[in-house]
């Protein structure tokens, strides 16, 4: 498992994130990363898709020095600007979600693409369809192609020149060399050869063709390739924007302003001015402004935008609510407990962004390949030209093959394969309440074969719940529960609260076919007495009611019912009145209604479930039976949970651990894959690799499925990207590809990889 905290060996390292500008391919990212990592004590990861560098550096290294290193490499760098303070005018996330006009860079690229396509289309048609060629058609082609190659291809030429000045070569070097070579050859043929003569005609071939070099022009290749590559870059940029949309939407979910209570009056202020301890009002339909605790009112809260949970959750006084959830019912007054970067929403966004900025091992290999690929391709292009020229003596064929090699080989798809899949996968996970901490986690989900489930708070609710009512002959069960609930209602003991709540609300017993209806409202109690360690008593409706261990002698059937309940690990209390024991009420930590379904889903994923708990074996085995788990590790002290996980790993198993408590944090960190329930403690969430925002074990299966799907998408992308370049280079060198077709194929490769990643948005 990968830790996100500094190790003991490097306690004083600082971290910074820089926005990198001017990168056009994976080779650019590799160059920036290489230069930064050459600085003393600096460790940097540069992500081409997110255009960010995540840097760990000694405190003595100034951020300005890091930026200067990037600038000397030929790119721009700056620290991200702080988010703007929310105001009433801040646009809602629903408005203008994906238009190109939202992004000036994307809009400018689109304008360049449209002009280039309009000008290049006639040039390509004239070259490909001899019937359209009229006297002096070649000069019209030159007039139309020149702006495309010079102005349309300017981003490629500018980047290539920057790289040349810094002694480097990237994808832009290949594109610029290829298109300018084709354009330059055409100029020579038109002005100094025979191609400019009136009446000149020539056909179009998908492969290398042999002809008199002085009469051949490649304007359609120069203009067509430029237009195709601009189309590919625009589609890539737009797709990358869509891929990051989930994170942007997550960050924009929060409320913009809030009605704070000041001296009994409501004052509306921007959310950024909220302070811990402030009390604010949330009306029906409004978003909860920040994390807090309900101090007044009751309602249902819709958390679907944040957790993916479709059913609103009932909340009342004392319940915690999360910022960005929507109040679906009554008026609430909430006391703020967390603000700003400490809120669950901000932490979720931070986790998602951290994951998107990381690199899996497979991507590191791709980056290394991209870094040396361009120089190798330049050598192959020179060798192709020399080989064709030496073998055939045909300069035109040699030139055409070399240009095709330059254009087909661009390694864009390699640089996009992992980041785009990660961006979409982690973004989709955030929408479903699944936070993936980093790309390294994905490899672990593929290998896991055993899943260890903590019982309390994970498989069970972690709260005492009324389980069963047993009444002796001649006593009514509902009356027994009503009188017991009335007395227990005056007590603060967890068992008492469970009995009182069960009596008021009604419960479905887990092991009986009949349900108890609601027996409340409960009658009042007089003369209430709490006997520590033994129980409670009081007068209800003229009867002296006692609940607990207050009876020395029990009727045989009541004694049997109590012993049976305790054998099954439940807490049983005897209920009686007027000096006679009338029955028992038992409570237990209730199994979550979705746990059995979750365990079945984990089994379908090929995982072997194990229940781990500190409770006694009877309780553990009862819960395990209820959810379909065969293997139980019980009566384990908190500090021994790590040993239990290590023992399973020593048996050769790859272990995932699901937990929610402080006592689970070490075991989560020890396991090969840690899944922390988001309803649990901060310690558990920090220790986990995956955080499940909802307290629903089914999300664990969803998280593993999504992680595996994301990993398989990354691998599919890389297989395509590697396979494409490996297969295409020999075809181009062998003269089997026209340069324009090569340009279209290269652009398609990048678009294919990004489109394949976008399929993860449909994950359910």
Secondary structure, DSSP 8 states (H G I E B T S, - for coil): ----S--GGGTT-EEEEEEEES--SHHHHHHHHHHHHTSTT-EEEEETTTTEEEEEE-TTS-HHHHHHHHHHTT-EEEE--------TTS--TTTT-S-GGG-HHHHHHHHHHHHHHHHHHHHHHHHH-GGG--TTHHHHHHHHHHHIIIIITHHHHHHHHHHHHTT---HHHHHHHHHHHHHHHHHHHHHHSSTTSTT------SS-----GGG---HHHHHHHHHHHHHHHHHHHHHHHHHTHHHHHHHT-S-SEEEEEETTEEEEEEGGG--TT-EEEE-TT-B--SSEEEEE--EEEE-HHHH---S-EEE-TT-EE-TT-EE-SS-EEEEE---GGGSHHHHHHHHHHHHHH---HHHHHHHHHHHHHHHHHHHHHHHHHHHHHHHH--HHHHHHHHHHHHHHT--HHHHHHHHHHHHHHHHHHHHTTEEE--THHHHHHHH--EEEEEIIIIIEEEEEEEEEEEE-TT--HHHHHHHHHHHHTT--SHHHHHHHHHHHH--B-SS-S-B-----S----EEEEEETTTEEEEEETTEEEEEES--SS--HHHHHHHHHHHHTT-EEEEEEETTEEEEEEEEEEEE-TTHHHHHHHHHHTT-EEEEE-SS-HHHHHHHHHHHT--EEE-S--GGGHHHHHHHHHHTT--EEEEE-SGGGHHHHHHSSEEEEETTS-HHHHHH-SEEESSS-THHHHHHHHHHHHHHHHHHHHHHHHHHHHHHHHHHHHTT-S-HHHHHHHHHHHHHHHHHHHHGGGG--
